[in-house]
């Protein structure tokens, strides 16, 4: 969805709204982007609160959870409100959330699926097609940018102009309501990347981000189990210099681990490098060395060339 393909529709409730054509459909795709004063965990908790969706998503009458595969992989049933005398619509959908390191945020995509326990119901029209996406990007402490993208084929004989007229305001009006709803206590209390609901996703994000800089599985799993390191990722992600801060913190923690001891056992400078596991001041100084951090980023981990560089730095400090 290249930005050049979107046409500005104007501001709706103060929120910029855009449209673009969809091949094979007379109904356009719409999107709106708004800043939300909340953490990723708070917004994520609201988005995962399936029964509450009608409270903020325009034209949604009813939503219920069918199955939770993981907190970020949910099958759900929904009913959409269509004006009389048109029948309301329903459908079964899969909502899947993934972390996108390049965008410093999450992407949740909702698409229609079939389910044996939720066949078409009398008096409702089963949606032939629907695509919905939330793009949640970290912008700062308790500040996120949330984009809602929507395209729908409601079926029946409704004219495209009528559908477009209704859908154009759906993303913006939904985001406007969400901005207020996320301030409620039940979502504010979710502001913890390590609580039961968020921990699995936080660890997934930690693994994904760390894997950008480290090939070593032991380091990746160490980060996913260390709340201090995870906090750097979840709270400082994409802030200036955050990669260097993360690598520095990872190295300081890694110097004390068994995987590091096993790695230096293969080095000719075992005794020199072993100082890092017991000398806090030395470990901090070595971890903060710009040259070493650059080497770690270059080699994507603590490889033999990095160990040699590390040993040389330790010798200099000990001398």
KOLDOGU-726765 format. One record per residue (C-alpha): residue in three letters; z, y, x. Coordinates in Angstrom, 2 decimals, m for minus. Layout:
% residues N
[ala,[Z,Y,X]]
...
This chain:
% residues 319
[unk,[0.00,0.00,0.00]]
[unk,[m1.24,2.65,2.39]]
[unk,[0.15,6.09,1.66]]
[unk,[m3.36,7.59,1.54]]
[unk,[m4.16,5.56,m1.57]]
[unk,[m1.39,7.09,m3.65]]
[unk,[m2.07,10.05,m5.93]]
[unk,[0.71,12.51,m6.61]]
[unk,[1.53,12.63,m10.34]]
[unk,[4.14,15.36,m10.09]]
[unk,[7.93,15.37,m10.22]]
[unk,[9.69,13.61,m13.07]]
[unk,[13.38,14.48,m13.39]]
[unk,[13.02,16.07,m9.95]]
[unk,[11.77,12.83,m8.37]]
[unk,[8.26,12.69,m6.80]]
[unk,[6.05,10.17,m8.58]]
[unk,[2.75,8.63,m7.46]]
[unk,[0.08,6.33,m8.85]]
[unk,[m2.73,4.21,m7.49]]
[unk,[m5.41,2.02,m9.09]]
[unk,[m5.08,m1.75,m9.07]]
[unk,[m8.21,m3.83,m8.64]]
[unk,[m9.06,m5.76,m11.79]]
[unk,[m6.66,m3.80,m14.01]]
[unk,[m6.94,m0.65,m16.10]]
[unk,[m3.19,m0.15,m15.73]]
[unk,[m2.13,1.81,m12.65]]
[unk,[0.63,1.02,m10.19]]
[unk,[3.38,3.65,m10.07]]
[unk,[6.07,4.50,m7.58]]
[unk,[8.85,7.03,m7.20]]
[unk,[11.18,7.75,m4.29]]
[unk,[14.68,9.19,m4.47]]
[unk,[17.60,9.75,m2.12]]
[unk,[20.74,7.91,m3.24]]
[unk,[24.18,8.93,m1.98]]
[unk,[25.50,5.42,m1.42]]
[unk,[25.56,2.73,1.24]]
[unk,[23.06,m0.13,1.36]]
[unk,[25.86,m2.47,0.27]]
[unk,[26.68,m0.38,m2.82]]
[unk,[23.04,m0.10,m3.89]]
[unk,[22.46,m3.77,m3.13]]
[unk,[25.44,m4.72,m5.30]]
[unk,[23.97,m2.73,m8.18]]
[unk,[20.51,m4.27,m7.75]]
[unk,[22.04,m7.77,m7.72]]
[unk,[24.01,m7.01,m10.89]]
[unk,[21.38,m8.55,m13.18]]
[unk,[23.21,m8.10,m16.53]]
[unk,[23.60,m4.36,m15.78]]
[unk,[19.88,m3.76,m15.28]]
[unk,[19.34,m2.41,m18.83]]
[unk,[21.90,0.33,m18.06]]
[unk,[19.52,2.00,m15.62]]
[unk,[16.03,0.45,m15.79]]
[unk,[13.93,2.22,m18.41]]
[unk,[12.65,0.09,m21.31]]
[unk,[14.66,m3.01,m20.31]]
[unk,[16.54,m4.40,m23.31]]
[unk,[18.13,m7.50,m21.84]]
[unk,[18.45,m9.32,m18.52]]
[unk,[20.30,m12.49,m17.63]]
[unk,[20.65,m14.61,m14.52]]
[unk,[19.00,m18.02,m14.62]]
[unk,[19.87,m19.23,m11.14]]
[unk,[21.31,m17.71,m7.97]]
[unk,[19.74,m19.52,m5.02]]
[unk,[21.46,m17.04,m2.67]]
[unk,[22.85,m13.55,m3.41]]
[unk,[19.41,m12.23,m2.43]]
[unk,[17.26,m14.88,m4.10]]
[unk,[17.74,m14.81,m7.87]]
[unk,[15.77,m16.10,m10.86]]
[unk,[16.24,m14.05,m14.02]]
[unk,[15.09,m13.63,m17.62]]
[unk,[14.21,m10.20,m19.02]]
[unk,[13.22,m8.62,m22.32]]
[unk,[11.35,m5.30,m22.40]]
[unk,[11.46,m2.80,m25.24]]
[unk,[8.04,m1.88,m26.67]]
[unk,[7.64,0.69,m29.48]]
[unk,[7.19,m0.49,m33.08]]
[unk,[4.96,m1.97,m34.40]]
[unk,[4.28,m3.60,m31.03]]
[unk,[6.27,m6.73,m30.22]]
[unk,[8.76,m6.63,m27.37]]
[unk,[7.84,m8.46,m24.16]]
[unk,[9.73,m11.04,m22.15]]
[unk,[9.34,m12.98,m18.95]]
[unk,[10.98,m15.06,m16.26]]
[unk,[11.02,m13.50,m12.80]]
[unk,[12.06,m14.23,m9.24]]
[unk,[13.73,m11.45,m7.25]]
[unk,[13.68,m12.00,m3.49]]
[unk,[15.24,m9.62,m0.96]]
[unk,[14.47,m9.58,2.77]]
[unk,[15.44,m7.25,5.59]]
[unk,[12.63,m5.31,7.28]]
[unk,[13.77,m4.20,10.76]]
[unk,[10.74,m1.95,11.21]]
[unk,[11.66,0.02,8.10]]
[unk,[15.41,m0.18,8.74]]
[unk,[16.00,m1.45,5.25]]
[unk,[15.51,m4.14,2.64]]
[unk,[12.53,m5.05,0.51]]
[unk,[13.21,m6.69,m2.86]]
[unk,[10.14,m8.05,m4.64]]
[unk,[10.20,m9.23,m8.26]]
[unk,[7.34,m11.34,m9.61]]
[unk,[6.86,m13.53,m12.67]]
[unk,[7.45,m17.29,m12.55]]
[unk,[7.65,m20.07,m15.14]]
[unk,[10.81,m21.96,m16.07]]
[unk,[11.10,m25.04,m18.31]]
[unk,[14.25,m23.76,m20.02]]
[unk,[12.74,m20.36,m20.86]]
[unk,[9.50,m20.91,m22.79]]
[unk,[7.81,m18.13,m24.78]]
[unk,[9.90,m17.09,m27.80]]
[unk,[8.75,m16.39,m31.33]]
[unk,[8.46,m12.68,m32.01]]
[unk,[8.07,m11.81,m28.31]]
[unk,[4.95,m11.55,m26.18]]
[unk,[5.23,m13.29,m22.80]]
[unk,[4.27,m10.90,m20.00]]
[unk,[1.03,m12.02,m18.33]]
[unk,[1.78,m10.14,m15.13]]
[unk,[4.38,m7.96,m13.45]]
[unk,[5.02,m6.73,m9.91]]
[unk,[8.10,m4.74,m9.04]]
[unk,[9.43,m3.78,m5.64]]
[unk,[12.46,m1.90,m4.34]]
[unk,[12.22,m0.45,m0.83]]
[unk,[15.71,0.47,0.35]]
[unk,[15.84,2.37,3.65]]
[unk,[18.95,3.38,5.59]]
[unk,[19.01,7.14,6.24]]
[unk,[22.58,7.79,7.30]]
[unk,[26.21,7.16,6.42]]
[unk,[26.23,6.59,2.65]]
[unk,[22.70,7.87,2.28]]
[unk,[19.67,5.72,1.48]]
[unk,[16.10,6.29,0.38]]
[unk,[15.13,4.07,m2.53]]
[unk,[11.54,3.60,m3.65]]
[unk,[10.66,1.78,m6.87]]
[unk,[7.12,0.41,m7.19]]
[unk,[5.91,m0.99,m10.53]]
[unk,[2.80,m2.54,m11.99]]
[unk,[2.63,m4.43,m15.27]]
[unk,[0.19,m6.29,m17.49]]
[unk,[1.94,m6.29,m20.88]]
[unk,[m0.71,m8.38,m22.60]]
[unk,[m1.83,m7.94,m26.19]]
[unk,[m4.28,m5.28,m27.34]]
[unk,[m2.47,m2.19,m26.13]]
[unk,[m4.84,0.45,m24.72]]
[unk,[m4.48,1.10,m20.99]]
[unk,[m4.01,4.85,m21.53]]
[unk,[m0.93,4.17,m23.67]]
[unk,[0.57,1.80,m21.11]]
[unk,[m0.08,4.25,m18.27]]
[unk,[1.47,7.08,m20.26]]
[unk,[4.65,5.06,m20.67]]
[unk,[4.83,3.52,m17.18]]
[unk,[4.25,6.73,m15.22]]
[unk,[7.81,7.89,m15.87]]
[unk,[9.53,4.50,m15.56]]
[unk,[10.25,4.49,m11.79]]
[unk,[11.53,8.08,m11.66]]
[unk,[13.68,7.90,m14.80]]
[unk,[15.12,4.56,m13.67]]
[unk,[16.03,5.93,m10.24]]
[unk,[17.59,9.01,m11.81]]
[unk,[19.92,6.83,m13.88]]
[unk,[20.65,4.58,m10.90]]
[unk,[21.76,7.60,m8.83]]
[unk,[24.56,8.20,m11.32]]
[unk,[25.41,4.58,m12.10]]
[unk,[25.99,3.60,m8.45]]
[unk,[28.93,6.03,m8.36]]
[unk,[30.91,3.85,m10.77]]
[unk,[33.96,2.12,m9.31]]
[unk,[32.55,m1.42,m9.48]]
[unk,[29.74,m0.42,m7.12]]
[unk,[31.75,1.96,m4.95]]
[unk,[34.18,m0.86,m4.24]]
[unk,[31.31,m2.92,m2.80]]
[unk,[31.14,m0.60,0.22]]
[unk,[31.96,m3.35,2.71]]
[unk,[29.27,m5.30,4.60]]
[unk,[31.78,m8.09,5.18]]
[unk,[33.05,m8.83,1.69]]
[unk,[32.18,m12.12,0.01]]
[unk,[29.08,m10.84,m1.80]]
[unk,[27.64,m8.96,1.17]]
[unk,[28.59,m11.15,4.13]]
[unk,[25.69,m13.59,3.92]]
[unk,[23.12,m10.82,3.73]]
[unk,[24.87,m8.80,6.44]]
[unk,[24.73,m11.80,8.75]]
[unk,[21.07,m12.29,7.91]]
[unk,[20.38,m8.66,8.78]]
[unk,[22.38,m9.01,12.01]]
[unk,[20.36,m12.06,13.04]]
[unk,[17.06,m10.40,12.17]]
[unk,[17.84,m7.20,14.04]]
[unk,[19.28,m8.96,17.09]]
[unk,[16.26,m11.25,17.30]]
[unk,[14.13,m8.17,17.91]]
[unk,[15.92,m7.66,21.22]]
[unk,[17.30,m11.07,22.14]]
[unk,[15.58,m14.47,22.30]]
[unk,[18.84,m16.22,23.18]]
[unk,[20.12,m18.10,20.11]]
[unk,[23.67,m18.00,21.45]]
[unk,[23.62,m14.20,21.55]]
[unk,[22.10,m13.96,18.07]]
[unk,[24.79,m16.19,16.56]]
[unk,[27.52,m14.37,18.49]]
[unk,[26.42,m11.08,16.89]]
[unk,[26.32,m12.66,13.42]]
[unk,[29.93,m13.80,13.85]]
[unk,[31.30,m10.55,15.34]]
[unk,[32.27,m7.95,12.73]]
[unk,[32.30,m5.13,15.28]]
[unk,[28.73,m5.84,16.37]]
[unk,[27.61,m6.32,12.76]]
[unk,[29.20,m2.99,11.89]]
[unk,[27.03,m1.25,14.51]]
[unk,[23.95,m2.77,12.91]]
[unk,[24.97,m2.09,9.30]]
[unk,[26.28,1.45,9.86]]
[unk,[24.26,2.81,12.78]]
[unk,[20.93,1.11,12.13]]
[unk,[18.12,3.50,13.04]]
[unk,[20.35,6.37,14.11]]
[unk,[19.34,7.97,17.45]]
[unk,[20.03,5.69,20.40]]
[unk,[21.38,2.88,18.25]]
[unk,[19.41,0.14,20.08]]
[unk,[21.02,1.07,23.40]]
[unk,[24.46,1.22,21.76]]
[unk,[23.88,m2.22,20.26]]
[unk,[22.72,m3.82,23.53]]
[unk,[25.69,m2.28,25.37]]
[unk,[28.15,m3.64,22.79]]
[unk,[26.44,m7.05,22.80]]
[unk,[26.68,m7.31,26.59]]
[unk,[30.36,m6.39,26.64]]
[unk,[31.12,m9.09,24.09]]
[unk,[28.76,m11.63,25.67]]
[unk,[30.40,m11.42,29.12]]
[unk,[33.45,m13.20,27.68]]
[unk,[31.66,m16.08,25.98]]
[unk,[31.07,m19.70,26.90]]
[unk,[27.25,m19.30,26.64]]
[unk,[27.44,m16.59,29.31]]
[unk,[29.66,m18.79,31.52]]
[unk,[27.09,m21.56,31.20]]
[unk,[24.33,m19.15,32.12]]
[unk,[26.02,m17.74,35.25]]
[unk,[26.79,m21.31,36.38]]
[unk,[23.08,m21.54,37.18]]
[unk,[23.20,m18.36,39.26]]
[unk,[23.78,m18.08,43.02]]
[unk,[26.21,m15.24,42.29]]
[unk,[28.62,m17.17,40.08]]
[unk,[31.82,m15.75,41.51]]
[unk,[30.50,m12.19,41.40]]
[unk,[29.31,m12.44,37.81]]
[unk,[32.52,m14.20,36.76]]
[unk,[34.38,m10.92,37.28]]
[unk,[32.72,m9.61,34.13]]
[unk,[34.65,m12.05,31.95]]
[unk,[38.06,m10.80,33.09]]
[unk,[37.61,m7.18,34.17]]
[unk,[37.30,m4.97,31.06]]
[unk,[36.58,m1.80,33.01]]
[unk,[33.93,m3.47,35.14]]
[unk,[32.33,m5.13,32.10]]
[unk,[32.12,m1.75,30.33]]
[unk,[30.55,m0.05,33.36]]
[unk,[27.94,m2.78,33.84]]
[unk,[27.09,m2.96,30.13]]
[unk,[26.48,0.79,30.06]]
[unk,[24.06,0.77,33.01]]
[unk,[20.78,2.21,31.74]]
[unk,[18.70,0.05,34.10]]
[unk,[20.37,m3.11,32.86]]
[unk,[19.97,m2.16,29.20]]
[unk,[16.27,m1.50,29.82]]
[unk,[15.91,m4.90,31.51]]
[unk,[17.62,m6.66,28.63]]
[unk,[15.23,m4.96,26.21]]
[unk,[12.26,m5.82,28.44]]
[unk,[13.20,m9.51,28.86]]
[unk,[14.62,m9.84,25.34]]
[unk,[17.85,m11.36,26.57]]
[unk,[19.97,m12.33,29.54]]
[unk,[17.29,m14.11,31.57]]
[unk,[17.46,m14.97,35.29]]
[unk,[15.96,m11.61,36.40]]
[unk,[18.57,m9.87,34.24]]
[unk,[21.34,m11.98,35.82]]
[unk,[20.12,m10.98,39.28]]
[unk,[20.16,m7.32,38.30]]
[unk,[23.59,m7.75,36.79]]
[unk,[24.92,m9.40,39.94]]
[unk,[23.58,m6.58,42.09]]
[unk,[25.31,m4.01,39.89]]
[unk,[28.58,m5.94,40.03]]
[unk,[28.40,m6.13,43.85]]
[unk,[27.86,m2.39,44.04]]
[unk,[30.86,m1.74,41.81]]
[unk,[33.08,m4.20,43.71]]
[unk,[32.11,m2.68,47.03]]
